[in-house]
Amino acid sequence: MSPGDVLADVYDRYGSRLLEGNVRSFLSLKGGVNKGIRNTILARPEMFFAYNNGISATAEAVEVGPGRGGLELVSATNLQIVNGGQTTASIALAKRKDKASLEHVYVQMKLSVFPAERAAALIPDIARYANYQNTVSDADFFSNHPYHVRLEEFSRRLWAPARGGAQHQTHWFYERARGQYLNEQARMSRADRTKFQLQNPRSQLMTKVDVAKFENTWRLLPHKVSLGSQKNFKEFADWVSKRWEQDDTQFHEEYFRQVVALGVLFSSTEAMVSDQAWYQGGYRANIVTYSLAKLKQLVAEQGGGRAVDLRRIWDRQSVPTELMQQMAVIAKKVSDALTSPDRLKENVTEWAKLEFCWKKIQEISVSLSREVLERLVDDTDVRIATKDARGLQEIDNGIALQARVLEMGGEKWERVRRWAEGKRTLSHTESSLLAVAGSIPRRVPSEKQCVRIWEIAKRLTDEGCPELM
């Protein structure tokens, strides 16, 4: 069996699980690079090795054994293709769809082996510095941040309420890595694909760039959103990173529901603007982000400490009529301001990118309707719901961390303790905690102990502990 056949079979068996560490999933054969890969397989397979950059992969452990040409890879624990997902999926698709022979297709692989605890930090850098063929954006590089991993997990697990007269619940599919939505369906039968699309309708697909647009709009930064997806995403990524380091429990299930609600509000406002008699086409993206930011500002000024009821939007999976009527009033005034003859820049798109533009729109006078004001939710209720959700997330974090400590096993923790003792880098308390970890499974550390054990491990990793590298 050729290397091409092996790679195709591995991908067909494990699918997107093989690419979870990748900054993007398969981008389909529509891209020029992927078409080129397919054409090489079909027309000149013997030149594949020369033409293709190969793949970069990571694993937590490997086993090798003697083969016909020397040592061969026998097994790999948690093998991840962090660069070369396009190559892998294209080869598998050519074999499955085109019935192509892969007898002469050889693929070079660079394999890096390191423990699981270092993967989250190293995989994005490997993807960044490895040779790549399709352009990788800043949003792609940030896809492995635990914020996105958590939102992805929520999106697969949480069911959204049935909309309208529908009889079934659905998911809002969060695409952490570009191409995931299509890649999930690539190996499905027609029946399974139909079921997947019923549970994960394309209209409920959210990307990282979408979430950045929703969040920065609601953070009163419509001028940043108007800079374009990549610049806006960088602003968002910096904000998320800082907040995550401060306290990651603020990104909980209720937070995910709020993001979805903002998405519903966003898409509903887009549709509403397009239907207005005054809308002549153009600048819709700017009108929408500025209008929603203006709504948030008006609620803060006129709502008496209350807030837009995002949970109600989640529960309904739609925006209440009175709020959409209010948005129509706001959007008209925002549109007039954006296109006003006395704007500082002739180009409306460039004008919308300026913070001064946002300041001018903040000065627009709009009164919220009585119906909208009556539907605002008490901020105290929001804070209580948020506090409860953060508490649950803290419990989930503790359980997950305890699982990671237990997974390493007592023998490894004991080797870590001995190394650190030899370096005289542990306090008495720290040594005792590592001794508890070293007694796994005879003795199981508590969740609180696991938090401290993991903090110690992170410090020892920085100090060069070989067991943690």
N, C-alpha and C positions, 0 to 999 in steps of 0.2 A: 504494500500500500504506500503510495507516494505521500510526501509531506502535505501536499495540497488536499488529498483525500482525508488525511487525519484531521487537518484543521477544519475542513468542511463538516466532518462528522461530529467533531467536538462542539462546533457552533450549533449544529442542528439538534444536538442533545441538550445543550444548556442554554442556548439562545441568549437573550439579553442579560442573563445572570453572568455570562462571561464578560460582559462589557459594563458592568455596574460601576467599575472604577474609571471608565472612559469619560472624557469630558463631553461626549456626545454619542448617541447611538447611530445606527446606520441611517444615512441620509437619502436612501433610495438610489436607483440608477439614473435619476434625472440629472444629477450633477455630472459635469464633464469628466471629472477624475474617475468616478465610479463607472461611467460608460467606457472609459479607457481601459480600466482593469478588466471589465467584461470582454472587451474586444481582444485584448491580449490573450486571455484564456481561450477564446474561441478560435482566433486566427494564428497566434504565434505562442503557444503555451511554453515552448522551450526557452523563450526569451523572458519569461515572467520574472525569474530570479534577477536578471540584469536590469529590467525596467522598474521593478518595484522596490521601495525602500524597506519592505518587510514590516515586522511588528515589534513593539516593545511590550513586554509582559512583566507582571509581578506575581509572586507567590509567597506564602508564609513558610513553606517547607517543600523540599523536593527530594525525590528518590531517583537515583540513576543506577543503571546496570549495564553489563557488557552487551554489545550488539554487533551486527555484521561489520560495521565500519568504525567501531570504537564504542565509547560510552553513549548510551541512549537514555533519554528521559523516560522513566517508568511511571512516575506519578507526581502530581503537584497539588499541594493543599491550597485551596482558594486561589486558583489561577485566575488572573484578571488581565485582559488585554487593554492596556491604558493608552496605547497609541497603535493604530492599525485596525481599528474596528471596521473601517470602510473596506479595507483589503479582505478581512476575514468574512464579513457578510457577503461581499461581492463574489468571493470564491464559492461559498455555500449556495448562493442563489444560482450561480451559473451551473453548478452540479445538479441542483434540484429542478430548476425551471428549464434550463437549456439542455439538460442531459449531457453536459460537456464532460469530456474525459480530462481528468486531472493527473494523469499518469506522469506527465512531464512538467507539472507545476511544482516548483520548489520555492519555499518561503523562508527567508532568514528570520531569526528571532533573537532578540536581546532579552534575557530573563534576569530580573533582579529579585533576590530573595531577602525578605526582611519580615520581622514579626508584625502581627496585626496592629499593635498599638502605634506603630510608626506609619502605617499605610495612609491614614487620613492626611498627614503632613507631607508625605513624599510623593504620593501619586499625582497631585496637581502639578508639582514641579517637574516630574518625569514627563508628563504630557506637554508641559510648556516648552521644555528644552529639547525634547526629541524632535527629529525631523518630521514634519507633517505635510500633508498634501492639500486637503481642503483647509481653507482659512479658519482658524480658531479664534473666536471673539473673546473679549474679557468676560462676557456672561458665561461662555463655555468653561473657562478656567475656574470660575467660582462655583461650578455646579456640584463639586464634591464637598463644599462647606456643609457642616452638620445641620445648618438651618434648612438647606434645601433637601437634605436627606430626611429630615423630620417632616417637612411639608409633604414630601413624596409619600411617606408612610401614612400620614393622616389621609391623604387623598385616596389611597387604595383601601383604607379601612373604614372611613366614615361614609355613611350613606346620607345623601341629601334627600329631604322630603320630596314625595311625589309632587310633580308640578301640574296644576290645573286638574284635568280629569284623568290623568295617568294613573295606572294601577300598580306601578312599580317604582321603587326608589332607584336612584342613580348615583354615580360617583362624579366628582369633579376631578378629572385626571390632571395631575400636576406633572408636567414634563420637565423633570430635573435636568436631563441630558437631551440635547437636540435629537429629534428623530425617534424618541422612545415610543410615542403613540403608535406610529406605523410599525416599528420594530416588534412591539408586543404582539402584533397580529400576523407577522410574517410567516410563522410556522403553524398557524391555526387552520383547522378545517373550515369549510364554509359555514357550517353550523356554529362552531365555536366563535368564529369571527362575528357572525350576526349577533350572538349572545353578548359578546364583548362590547360591540358598538351600541347595543341596547342599554347596557349598564354604564357605558362610558361614551355618551354621545359626543361627537366632535365639537358640537356647540359648547360643550363644557370642558374643553381642553384649555388649560392655563399653562403658560410658559413662564420662565423666570423673568423675562422682559416684561410680560404682562403684569406680574405682581409688582415689579419695580415701578411701573406706571401707576398702578392703583395706589400703592403706598405713598409715593412721593406727591401725588395729587392730594391725598388726604392729609399729608404733612404740610400742606400749603406751599408747595414748591412747583407750581405749574410752569414756571419759567425754566426749571430744570428739566421737566418732562419734555418741554418744547425743544430742548437741545438735540433730541434724537435718542433712539433706544440705547446706544452704547454709552454715551456720556451720562445719560440719566441712570443707567444701570450701575455705572461706577459710583455715582453719588449714593445710590441705594446700597450697594455692596459695602461701602465704607461705614454707613450707618448701621447695617445689620451686624457687621463684624464687631463694632464697638459695643452694641447692645448685647450681643451674644456673650462677649467676654465679661460684661458686667453681671448678667444673670440670664442664662438661657431658658429659665422656666417661664419667662414672659412670652415665649413662643409655644403656645399650648393649643389644645383642640379648639377652644373658643376663639383664639386668634385666627386659626385657619378658617373658621366659619365667617369671621369678620372680613377676611380677605376675599372669600367667595362672594359675600354680600356686596363688597365694593365692586367686584367684577360684574355682578348683575346690575348694579347701579350704573356702572360705566357703559355696558353694552346697551342698556335701556335708553340712556341719554344719547348715545350715538344714533340709535334708531329714531328717537324723537326729533333730534336736530335735522336729520335727513328728510323728515316729513313736514317740516315747517315751511309755510308759504314764503317766508322771508329768506330762507336759505337758498342761495344761488349756486352752491357748490364751492368747494375749496375751504381750507382752513378748519375742517371739522374737528381734526385731532386737537387743535389749539383751543377751539371753542369749548370742547367737552372737558378737557383738563382744567381750564380756567373756570368754567361754570361750576364744576364739582368742588373745586377749591373755594370758590365764592360761597357756595352753600355752606361749607364747613365754617367759614368765617362768619357768615350771618347767624348761624345757629349759636356760635360762641358769643356773639354780641347780643342777640335777642332772645336766646333760649333760657335765660335764667339758670344757668348751671346744668341744663339738660343737654341731651345729645341725640343725634339721629339714631333711630332704633335699627341697628344693623342686624340684630338677631331676628327681628320681625321679617326683614328681607330674606334672610336665610330660611326661616320657617315657611315663608310663602314661595320662595324661589322666584320672586317677582317684586317689583317696586310698587308700593301703594299709589293709587290714582292721584291722590292729593299732592303727593311728593313730585310726581311726574309733571303735574300741572304747574307746580312751583318752579321746577327745573326749566320749563318752557319759557317762563317769564325771565328767569335769570339768564338763560342762554341767549335770548334776544338782546338783552342789554350788554352782555359780554361781547357778542358778535359786533354790535355797533361800536363798542369801545376799541376792539381789535382793529377794525377797519376804518376808524375815524380819520378824517383828512388831516387832523393836527397831530397824528402819531409822530414819534421822533424818527422812525425809519420808514421809508417808503415801502419796503418789502415787509408784508404782514408777518410772514414766517420768521424773519429776522427780528422784527419788533417783539414778537411773542417770547423770544429767548432772553429778553432783558428783564432784570429784576425790577427796573423802573416801570415796565409795563404792568407787572403784577401790582405794584404800589398804586398805579392809576386805577386799576380795576377794583382794588380794595376800597377806593373812594366812592364807587358807584353806590347810589342809594337804592336799596330794594327792601321792601317790607315783607316779612314772611307771613303767609296766610294764617288765619286762625286755625284752620284744619291741620296745617303742618305743625304749628306750635302745640296743639293738643296731642299730637301723636309722638312728640319727643319723649324720650325715656329718661327717667331720673338718673343722674350721673352716679348716685349712690348705689343704685341697683346694678349699674354697669361695673362699678368697682367691686361689689360683692361677688358677682359672677366671675370677674377676672381673678379675684383672689382665690376663689374655689378652684378655678381651672389651673392656676399656677401651683396650688397645693397638690393637685393630682399629677401635674407634670413633674413636680419634685419627687413624688413617689415613684413615678415611672423611671426617672433618671437614676434614682437610687437602686432600683431593681436591675436596670440595665448595667450599671457600673458593677454591682455585685456579681452579675453573671460574667462580666469580663475578667474580674479578679479570679473567680472560680475556674474559668476556662483555662487560665494560664497554668494552673496546677501547683500543688504544694512543692514538688521537687524544684521547679523553676524559681519559685519565690524564695526557697531556701538558698539557692545558688546566688540570687540577687542579694540576699541578706549577708551571706559570707563575703561577697565581693565588697559590699559597702562597709562591712566591719573591718576588712583589711585596709580600706582607704581611710578609716576613722572618720567617716562622714555622717554617721548616724547618732542621734541623741538616744538616750535610754528608752524613751517612749517609742521612737521610730523603730528601734531594733525589736522591741516587744511586738509591735504591730506586724512587722515583717515575719516574726517568728510565728504569729498566729496564721498568717497567710501560708507560711511554710508547712503548716500542719494540715492543710487541706488534703484529703476530704475528711480526715479524722475529726477535725474541728473546722467549723465554718464561721468566718468573720461576719459580723453584723453589717448592715448597710452603712451605718455611720463609720465603722472601722474601714470599710472598703473605700469610702471617700478619701480618708486619710492615707490609706495604703496607695491609692492611685496618685495622690498628690506627691507622695514620696517617690513613686516610680517615675513620674514626669521629671522630677529634679535629678534623679539618678541617671535618667536617660541623657539629660543635658551634660551630666558629668562624665558620660562615656561608658556607662555600664554595658559590657558586651552582651549580657543576657537580655537586655532590653533594646538592643540595636536592631 
